[in-house]
Amino acid sequence: MLKYRNSLCTGCRICEVVCSLSQYKKINIQQSFIRYRDSWPEIGKVDFCRQCKAQKCVEWCPEEDALYINKYGLVELKQENCTGCLECSSNCPYGNLPLNEGFPLFCNTCLGEYQCAKWCPTGALMKGDEVDE
C-alpha cells in the first residue's frame, strides 16, 4: 500500500507527471491516478486510491460489476458498467478518489513498483502500511 505523509509534501506535482507517464507514456494529469489539490480549503491534500484492505468502495458500489477485485487483489473499474454516482469515492475511508471525465480512478500500484513514490523528492509518498498523517 502507498503511504502519504502530508507534512512532507511540497506540492511539486511530480507524482502526477510520473503516474501519467508510467501509465500512458504521456503527460496528461487528468489521467493520473494521483492528484494534488491546489484549491482552498484543501490546498496540499493528495487524492489517490490506496488500494486499502477494507475495499469499501466495492461494497458501496450500487452497480453490479462496475467495481471488482482483479487477480492481484486490486480494485478495478469497468467503466462501461459505472454510472458515475461516486458512491465509491464518497465512502472511501481516505477521502475522495481522483476523477477522469466523471469516473473514479483506481491506482494499479504500478504492480507494486509505485513509480510516484520512487520519484517523490521529499518522501511524502512511500510504500508502507495503512497509516497516513
N, CA and C of each residue as an Amber inpcrd file, in Angstrom:
protein
   399
   0.8400000  -1.1810000   0.0000000   0.0000000   0.0000000   0.0000000
   0.8850000   1.2450000   0.0000000   0.3860000   2.2970000  -0.6170000
   1.1010000   3.5650000  -0.6950000   0.7440000   4.4160000   0.5140000
   1.7380000   4.9490000   1.1650000   1.5590000   5.8060000   2.3350000
   1.8340000   7.2520000   1.9270000   1.0710000   8.1700000   2.5070000
   1.2240000   9.5930000   2.2120000   1.4680000  10.3460000   3.5100000
   2.5200000  11.1570000   3.5190000   2.8290000  11.9930000   4.6780000
   2.6860000  13.4470000   4.2620000   1.5420000  14.0180000   4.5960000
   1.1900000  15.3770000   4.1970000   2.2280000  16.4020000   4.6250000
   2.8110000  16.2110000   5.7870000   3.7650000  17.1940000   6.3050000
   5.0280000  17.2990000   5.4430000   5.2780000  16.3000000   4.6040000
   6.4620000  16.3270000   3.7410000   6.1680000  16.7780000   2.3080000
   4.8950000  16.8640000   1.9570000   4.5190000  17.2140000   0.5830000
   4.7290000  18.6990000   0.3350000   5.4220000  19.0220000  -0.7620000
   5.6660000  20.4200000  -1.1300000   4.7720000  20.8900000  -2.2760000
   3.9840000  19.9920000  -2.8270000   3.1150000  20.3650000  -3.9340000
   3.8210000  20.4290000  -5.2730000   4.9250000  19.7320000  -5.4120000
   5.6980000  19.7890000  -6.6600000   4.9830000  19.1140000  -7.8340000
   4.0720000  18.2120000  -7.5600000   3.2390000  17.5090000  -8.5360000
   4.0190000  16.5270000  -9.4140000   5.2260000  16.2020000  -9.0190000
   5.9930000  15.1920000  -9.7580000   5.2310000  13.8790000  -9.7780000
   4.5360000  13.5540000  -8.7000000   3.7740000  12.3080000  -8.6260000
   2.7460000  12.2130000  -9.7520000   2.0710000  13.3170000 -10.0480000
   1.0670000  13.3290000 -11.1200000   1.7160000  13.0810000 -12.4810000
   2.8310000  13.7390000 -12.7280000   3.5330000  13.6040000 -14.0130000
   4.0530000  12.1860000 -14.1840000   4.7160000  11.6610000 -13.1550000
   5.2800000  10.3170000 -13.2180000   4.1780000   9.2750000 -13.4040000
   3.0670000   9.4480000 -12.7130000   1.9550000   8.5000000 -12.8490000
   1.4260000   8.4790000 -14.2810000   1.1560000   9.6300000 -14.8440000
   0.6140000   9.6570000 -16.2100000   1.6380000   9.1280000 -17.2150000
   2.8980000   9.4310000 -17.0010000   3.9310000   8.9060000 -17.9050000
   4.0560000   7.3850000 -17.8110000   4.0360000   6.8600000 -16.5870000
   4.2050000   5.4100000 -16.4340000   2.9860000   4.6390000 -16.9160000
   1.8170000   5.2430000 -16.8160000   0.5930000   4.5430000 -17.2270000
   0.2580000   4.7220000 -18.7060000   0.4790000   5.9270000 -19.2320000
   0.0140000   6.2540000 -20.5830000   1.1130000   6.7180000 -21.5330000
   2.3490000   6.7630000 -21.0430000   3.5080000   7.1720000 -21.8580000
   3.3800000   8.5940000 -22.3860000   2.6120000   9.4160000 -21.6620000
   2.4820000  10.8300000 -21.9870000   2.0750000  11.5780000 -20.7260000
   2.3220000  12.8730000 -20.7260000   1.9200000  13.6790000 -19.5820000
   0.4930000  14.1510000 -19.8100000  -0.4050000  13.6220000 -18.9920000
  -1.7970000  14.0220000 -19.0080000  -2.3070000  13.8760000 -17.5840000
  -2.2620000  14.9580000 -16.8460000  -2.6000000  14.9380000 -15.4260000
  -4.0260000  14.4400000 -15.1970000  -4.9270000  14.6640000 -16.1400000
  -6.3040000  14.2000000 -15.9760000  -6.3970000  12.6790000 -15.9230000
  -5.3910000  11.9910000 -16.4450000  -5.3900000  10.5370000 -16.3990000
  -4.5200000   9.9910000 -15.2740000  -3.9050000  10.8620000 -14.5150000
  -3.0570000  10.4290000 -13.4050000  -3.9210000   9.8380000 -12.3030000
  -3.4520000   8.7550000 -11.6940000  -4.1790000   8.1050000 -10.6080000
  -3.9980000   8.8340000  -9.2750000  -3.1750000   9.8810000  -9.2590000
  -2.9340000  10.6500000  -8.0490000  -3.0860000  12.1310000  -8.3970000
  -3.7110000  12.8970000  -7.4910000  -3.9450000  14.3220000  -7.7490000
  -3.6260000  15.1540000  -6.5270000  -2.8960000  16.2140000  -6.7670000
  -2.6050000  17.2110000  -5.7410000  -3.7060000  18.2610000  -5.7950000
  -4.2910000  18.5740000  -4.6390000  -5.3300000  19.6080000  -4.5880000
  -4.6880000  20.9540000  -4.3180000  -5.0050000  21.8970000  -5.1770000
  -4.4370000  23.2290000  -5.0050000  -5.5200000  24.2970000  -4.8890000
  -6.6850000  23.8890000  -4.3990000  -7.7540000  24.8690000  -4.2010000
  -8.1910000  24.8680000  -2.7340000  -8.5310000  26.0500000  -2.2700000
  -8.9400000  26.2250000  -0.8900000 -10.2180000  25.4670000  -0.6280000
 -10.4490000  24.8160000   0.4850000  -9.6320000  24.8280000   1.6950000
  -8.6830000  23.6220000   1.7890000  -8.5540000  22.8640000   0.7380000
  -7.7760000  21.6300000   0.8230000  -6.4360000  21.7080000   0.0920000
  -5.8150000  22.8550000   0.1170000  -4.5040000  23.0070000  -0.5020000
  -3.5380000  22.0290000   0.1690000  -2.8260000  21.3280000  -0.6420000
  -1.8340000  20.4020000  -0.1210000  -2.3120000  18.9860000   0.1000000
  -3.5820000  18.7370000  -0.0840000  -4.0920000  17.3770000   0.0900000
  -3.8770000  16.6000000  -1.2010000  -3.5380000  15.3440000  -1.0770000
  -3.3320000  14.4900000  -2.2390000  -4.4100000  13.4090000  -2.2420000
  -5.0910000  13.2650000  -3.3540000  -6.1090000  12.2300000  -3.5060000
  -5.5660000  11.1070000  -4.3710000  -5.7060000   9.8960000  -3.8950000
  -5.3720000   8.7190000  -4.6810000  -5.9760000   7.5000000  -4.0240000
  -6.1930000   6.4760000  -4.7950000  -6.6900000   5.2130000  -4.2730000
  -5.5280000   4.4990000  -3.5970000  -5.7130000   4.1590000  -2.3420000
  -4.6570000   3.4790000  -1.5940000  -4.6870000   1.9630000  -1.7900000
  -5.6940000   1.4720000  -2.4990000  -5.8770000   0.0260000  -2.6280000
  -5.8260000  -0.6010000  -1.2330000  -6.6170000  -0.0280000  -0.3200000
  -6.6290000  -0.4620000   1.0710000  -7.2630000  -1.8430000   1.2230000
  -6.9960000  -2.4290000   2.3440000  -7.5240000  -3.7680000   2.6210000
  -9.0290000  -3.7590000   2.8030000  -9.5900000  -2.6480000   3.2510000
 -11.0290000  -2.5650000   3.5150000 -11.8610000  -2.6960000   2.2380000
 -11.4000000  -2.1180000   1.1490000 -12.0810000  -2.1450000  -0.1500000
 -13.5750000  -1.8060000  -0.0250000 -13.8540000  -0.7700000   0.7800000
 -15.2350000  -0.3070000   0.9870000 -15.8750000   0.1800000  -0.3100000
 -15.0600000   0.6560000  -1.2310000 -15.5920000   1.1560000  -2.4980000
 -16.3890000   0.0750000  -3.2270000 -15.8910000  -1.1360000  -3.2050000
 -16.5840000  -2.2460000  -3.8750000 -17.8940000  -2.5330000  -3.1560000
 -17.8470000  -2.5100000  -1.8510000 -19.0320000  -2.7740000  -1.0280000
 -20.1290000  -1.7370000  -1.2680000 -19.7280000  -0.4540000  -1.4220000
 -20.6930000   0.6290000  -1.5680000 -21.1890000   0.8340000  -2.9950000
 -20.5400000   0.2520000  -3.9500000 -20.9340000   0.4620000  -5.3470000
 -22.3010000  -0.1710000  -5.6120000 -23.2830000   0.6400000  -6.0660000
 -24.6190000   0.1040000  -6.3210000 -24.7470000  -0.6220000  -7.6680000
 -23.7650000  -0.4740000  -8.5190000 -23.8420000  -1.0680000  -9.8520000
 -23.1350000  -2.4210000  -9.8910000 -23.8510000  -3.4100000 -10.3260000
 -23.2820000  -4.7470000 -10.4090000 -22.1440000  -4.7750000 -11.4270000
 -21.0350000  -5.3060000 -11.0280000 -19.8680000  -5.4980000 -11.8880000
 -19.1790000  -4.2020000 -12.3350000 -19.4690000  -3.0770000 -11.6900000
 -18.7280000  -1.8600000 -12.0410000 -17.3520000  -1.8830000 -11.3830000
 -17.3090000  -2.3080000 -10.1300000 -16.0430000  -2.4620000  -9.4160000
 -15.8370000  -3.9380000  -9.1110000 -14.6040000  -4.3730000  -9.2700000
 -14.2900000  -5.7690000  -8.9610000 -12.8560000  -5.8690000  -8.4740000
 -12.5440000  -6.9940000  -7.8770000 -11.1990000  -7.2670000  -7.3910000
 -10.5050000  -8.1190000  -8.4510000  -9.3760000  -7.6390000  -8.9710000
  -8.6750000  -8.3750000 -10.0270000  -7.8080000  -9.5060000  -9.4390000
  -7.1000000 -10.2020000 -10.2870000  -6.3240000 -11.3640000  -9.8450000
  -5.1650000 -10.9920000  -8.9180000  -4.8000000  -9.7190000  -8.8710000
  -3.7380000  -9.2600000  -7.9810000  -4.2970000  -8.7390000  -6.6490000
  -5.6180000  -8.7950000  -6.4890000  -6.2590000  -8.3090000  -5.2750000
  -6.5180000  -6.8200000  -5.2730000  -6.4180000  -6.1790000  -6.4440000
  -6.6090000  -4.7390000  -6.5710000  -8.0030000  -4.4220000  -7.1010000
  -8.5610000  -3.3170000  -6.6400000  -9.8480000  -2.8510000  -7.1310000
  -9.6660000  -2.2820000  -8.5310000 -10.5410000  -2.6790000  -9.4380000
 -10.5540000  -2.1360000 -10.8020000 -11.9660000  -1.7080000 -11.1590000
 -12.0570000  -0.7930000 -12.1080000 -13.3380000  -0.2670000 -12.5760000
 -13.6100000  -0.7420000 -13.9980000 -14.8150000  -1.2500000 -14.2210000
 -15.3050000  -1.4960000 -15.5810000 -16.1570000  -0.2780000 -15.9190000
 -15.5660000   0.6560000 -16.6300000 -16.2140000   1.9370000 -16.8780000
 -17.5690000   1.7910000 -17.5660000 -17.7090000   0.7990000 -18.4280000
 -18.9860000   0.6220000 -19.1250000 -20.1320000   0.2420000 -18.1890000
 -19.8190000  -0.2410000 -16.9830000 -20.8510000  -0.5940000 -16.0070000
 -21.0420000   0.4830000 -14.9400000 -20.2270000   1.5210000 -14.9760000
 -20.2590000   2.5840000 -13.9750000 -21.2020000   3.7070000 -14.4150000
 -22.0320000   4.1700000 -13.4740000 -22.9520000   5.2770000 -13.7710000
 -22.3820000   6.6200000 -13.3320000 -21.2320000   6.5960000 -12.6630000
 -20.6300000   7.8390000 -12.1980000 -21.2790000   8.4030000 -10.9550000
 -21.9460000   7.5660000 -10.1590000 -22.6190000   8.0390000  -8.9440000
 -21.6310000   8.4600000  -7.8590000 -20.4180000   7.9560000  -7.9060000
 -19.3170000   8.2750000  -6.9990000 -19.5550000   7.8540000  -5.5450000
 -20.4130000   6.8630000  -5.3400000 -20.5640000   6.2790000  -4.0020000
 -19.2420000   5.7050000  -3.5270000 -18.4710000   5.1600000  -4.4420000
 -17.1620000   4.6000000  -4.1000000 -16.2520000   5.6760000  -3.5220000
 -16.2390000   6.8210000  -4.1350000 -15.3770000   7.9190000  -3.6960000
 -15.8560000   8.5300000  -2.3890000 -17.1420000   8.7630000  -2.2700000
 -17.6610000   9.4060000  -1.0580000 -17.5900000   8.4870000   0.1530000
 -17.4590000   7.1910000  -0.0450000 -17.3510000   6.2500000   1.0700000
 -15.9410000   5.7220000   1.2800000 -14.9940000   6.2870000   0.5750000
 -13.5990000   5.8870000   0.7380000 -13.1090000   6.3310000   2.1180000
 -12.4990000   5.4350000   2.8900000 -12.0290000   5.8380000   4.2140000
 -10.8790000   6.8550000   4.1880000 -10.2780000   7.0710000   3.0190000
  -9.1560000   8.0030000   2.9150000  -9.5290000   9.3200000   2.2340000
 -10.7600000   9.4840000   1.8530000 -11.1700000  10.7170000   1.1840000
 -11.6180000  10.4460000  -0.2250000 -11.5020000  11.4250000  -1.0650000
 -12.0030000  11.3140000  -2.4300000 -11.0050000  10.6530000  -3.3670000
 -11.5460000   9.9760000  -4.3670000 -10.7300000   9.3980000  -5.4260000
 -10.5720000  10.4240000  -6.5330000  -9.4520000  10.4260000  -7.2330000
  -9.3320000  11.3060000  -8.3930000 -10.3170000  10.8620000  -9.4710000
 -10.7430000  11.8160000 -10.2780000 -11.7130000  11.5310000 -11.3380000
 -11.1280000  11.8730000 -12.6900000 -11.5870000  11.1510000 -13.6940000
 -11.2860000  11.4820000 -15.0800000 -12.5990000  11.3920000 -15.8420000
 -13.0550000  12.5370000 -16.3310000 -14.3180000  12.6250000 -17.0620000
 -15.4820000  12.0490000 -16.2610000 -15.4910000  12.3220000 -14.9410000
 -16.5810000  11.9170000 -14.0740000 -16.4970000  10.4970000 -13.5430000
 -15.4670000   9.7650000 -13.9000000 -15.3070000   8.4000000 -13.4230000
 -14.1310000   8.3140000 -12.4650000 -14.2770000   7.5070000 -11.4050000
 -13.1880000   7.3810000 -10.4320000 -11.9970000   6.6180000 -11.0090000
 -10.8220000   6.9820000 -10.5300000  -9.5940000   6.3090000 -10.9510000
  -9.0440000   5.4930000  -9.7890000  -8.7780000   4.2350000 -10.0430000
  -8.2450000   3.3330000  -9.0270000  -6.8070000   2.9920000  -9.3870000
  -5.8890000   3.3200000  -8.4910000  -4.4620000   3.0930000  -8.7070000
  -4.1870000   1.6060000  -8.9150000  -3.3750000   1.2990000  -9.9080000
  -2.9900000  -0.1010000 -10.1230000  -1.6580000  -0.4130000  -9.4490000
  -1.1640000   0.4860000  -8.6480000   0.0750000   0.3740000  -7.8650000
   1.3160000   0.1240000  -8.7190000   1.2240000   0.3310000 -10.0120000
   2.3420000   0.0110000 -10.9150000   2.8270000  -1.4110000 -10.6300000
   1.8570000  -2.2650000 -10.3150000   2.1050000  -3.6710000  -9.9510000
   3.1580000  -3.7950000  -8.8570000   3.0100000  -2.9280000  -7.8460000
   3.8740000  -2.9710000  -6.6740000   5.1150000  -2.1070000  -6.7630000
   5.3310000  -1.4520000  -7.8940000   6.5330000  -0.6390000  -8.0800000
   6.3510000   0.8200000  -7.6540000   5.1350000   1.3020000  -7.5490000
   4.8270000   2.6570000  -7.0800000   5.7820000   3.7130000  -7.6310000
   5.6560000   4.0050000  -8.8920000   6.5370000   4.9900000  -9.5290000
   6.4280000   6.3600000  -8.8660000   5.2350000   6.7430000  -8.4220000
   5.0840000   8.0470000  -7.7720000   5.9490000   8.1310000  -6.5200000
   6.0060000   7.0630000  -5.7440000   6.8280000   7.0490000  -4.5340000
   8.3150000   7.0380000  -4.8770000   8.6890000   6.3110000  -5.9260000
  10.1070000   6.2600000  -6.3230000  10.6340000   7.6330000  -6.6990000
   9.7820000   8.4540000  -7.3140000  10.2140000   9.7590000  -7.8070000
   9.8730000  10.9120000  -6.8760000   9.1880000  10.6530000  -5.7710000
   8.8300000  11.7250000  -4.8320000  10.1100000  12.2480000  -4.1740000
  10.4530000  13.5260000  -4.4150000  11.7320000  14.0420000  -3.9280000
  11.7890000  14.2560000  -2.4120000  10.6490000  14.3160000  -1.7430000
  10.6500000  14.5960000  -0.3040000  10.3210000  13.3840000   0.5450000
   9.8930000  12.2900000  -0.0760000   9.4820000  11.1130000   0.6870000
   8.0710000  11.2210000   1.2260000   7.2920000  12.1620000   0.7210000
   5.9030000  12.2930000   1.1530000   5.0950000  11.0600000   0.7530000
   5.4460000  10.4760000  -0.3690000   4.8240000   9.2260000  -0.8150000
   5.8290000   8.1070000  -0.6140000   5.3640000   7.0370000  -0.0150000
   6.2560000   5.8980000   0.1780000   5.4470000   4.6160000   0.3140000
   6.0590000   3.5350000  -0.0710000   5.4300000   2.2340000   0.1030000
   5.3860000   1.9700000   1.5930000   4.2040000   1.6130000   2.1070000
   4.0940000   1.4070000   3.5500000   2.7720000   0.8110000   3.9430000
   2.4190000   0.9780000   5.2070000   1.1850000   0.4170000   5.7200000
   0.0250000   1.4040000   5.5370000  -1.0890000   1.1610000   6.2180000
  -2.2850000   1.9570000   6.0230000  -2.3660000   3.2020000   6.9030000
  -1.2970000   3.6050000   7.5430000  -1.3230000   4.7550000   8.4370000
  -0.8650000   6.0020000   7.6940000  -1.7440000   6.9890000   7.5900000
  -1.4150000   8.2670000   6.9760000  -1.3890000   9.3280000   8.0750000
  -0.6400000  10.4060000   7.8380000  -0.6540000  11.5540000   8.7470000
  -1.8910000  12.3720000   8.5020000
